[in-house]
């Protein structure tokens, strides 16, 4: 991002264990990119399954939970201070709405983008597909890290980098 002069914030959806969140922060500092990080998480684990698209043996209500206080401890252990990141607590149905706090979007990372239900795309990948299908924004693949994680640069559908958007 530094090489390409891409400005903006980093947003992570689902921050269980803070592993990817801390990795993104460390990488940004290593390359001199002073971006602000945003963590979106319920800190209560996964919600109840809404329908068959959410069916996955590891996606059970309450699983993948890291308490918010523990998340902040893990960030502090990585020498992240309160000015380095913001947390938006709650399920996406209530936090990803117009006017809600959020990042200056240029980069978005999904920790479990390539995790599927037996019937096909679900979870983060399905949510992103549904959200961006009718949006003026498009996700352009950036870096895949690990077998299930994917990051994107957010661009206007007409072309050109996003400079501002409201959630």
SVG drawing of the C-alpha trace seen along z (x, -y; Angstrom):
<svg xmlns="http://www.w3.org/2000/svg" viewBox="-33 -11 43 41">
<polyline fill="none" stroke="black" stroke-width="0.4" points="0.0,0.0 2.9,-2.3 4.5,-1.6 1.2,-2.3 0.5,-5.4 -2.8,-4.0 -4.1,-5.9 -6.9,-5.0 -7.7,-2.8 -7.6,0.9 -10.9,2.7 -11.1,6.2 -14.5,8.0 -14.2,10.6 -11.2,10.2 -11.2,13.4 -7.8,13.8 -6.5,10.5 -3.9,12.5 -4.6,11.0 -5.4,7.6 -2.0,7.5 -0.3,8.8 -1.8,6.0 -0.7,3.4 2.9,4.8 3.1,4.9 1.9,1.3 4.4,0.0 7.2,2.1 6.6,0.3 6.0,-3.1 2.3,-3.2 0.6,-5.0 -2.9,-3.8 -5.6,-3.5 -7.1,-0.1 -10.8,0.7 -12.0,4.0 -15.6,5.0 -16.7,7.8 -19.5,8.8 -16.9,10.1 -19.6,12.6 -18.9,15.1 -20.9,16.0 -24.7,15.3 -27.3,17.9 -27.4,19.3 -29.9,17.3 -30.5,20.0 -28.8,23.0 -26.2,20.7 -24.7,20.4 -24.4,24.1 -20.8,25.1 -19.5,27.5 -17.3,24.8 -19.8,22.0 -21.8,22.5 -23.5,19.7 -21.1,18.4 -18.0,19.9 -14.9,17.9 -15.4,15.5 -12.7,13.4 -13.9,11.0 -13.4,7.4 -11.2,6.8 -8.9,9.7 -8.8,8.2 -7.5,4.9 -4.9,6.8 -3.7,8.6 -3.4,5.3 -1.5,3.8 0.9,6.8 1.7,5.9 2.4,2.3 -0.7,1.0 -2.1,-2.1 -5.6,-3.5 -4.8,-5.9 -3.7,-3.1 -7.1,-1.4 -10.8,-1.6 -13.3,1.1 -16.9,1.2 -18.7,3.7 -21.8,5.6 -23.2,7.8 -22.8,6.5 -26.6,6.1 -26.5,3.2 -23.0,1.9 -22.7,1.7 -25.4,-0.8 -25.4,-4.3 -24.0,-6.8 -22.3,-4.3 -18.6,-4.9 -16.2,-3.3 -12.9,-3.6 -11.8,-5.7 -12.1,-2.8 -9.4,-1.8 -8.4,1.6 -10.7,4.3 -9.6,7.7 -11.7,10.8 -10.1,13.3 -12.4,16.2 -13.2,15.2 -12.5,18.6 -14.4,20.6 -17.5,22.2 -20.6,23.9 -21.0,27.3 -23.5,25.8 -21.2,23.1 -20.1,19.5 -21.3,18.3 -20.2,16.2 -17.9,13.2 -17.7,14.0 -21.4,14.1 -21.9,11.0 -19.4,9.1 -20.9,10.3 -24.4,9.3 -23.3,5.9 -21.2,4.8 -23.6,6.2 -25.8,3.1 -23.0,0.7 -21.1,-2.1 -18.0,-0.3 -16.2,2.8 -13.7,5.0 -10.5,5.5 -8.4,8.5 -5.2,7.3 -3.4,10.0 -4.4,13.4 -2.7,14.5 -3.2,18.0 -5.7,20.4 -8.8,18.6 -7.9,14.9 -8.2,12.2 -7.7,8.5 -9.1,6.1 -8.7,2.5 -12.0,0.7 -12.6,-1.3 -15.5,-3.2 -17.3,-1.0 -16.6,-3.7 -12.9,-3.5 -10.6,-5.6 -9.8,-5.0 -12.3,-5.6 -11.7,-8.7 -14.6,-8.6 -17.7,-6.5 -20.3,-6.3 -21.1,-2.9"/>
</svg>
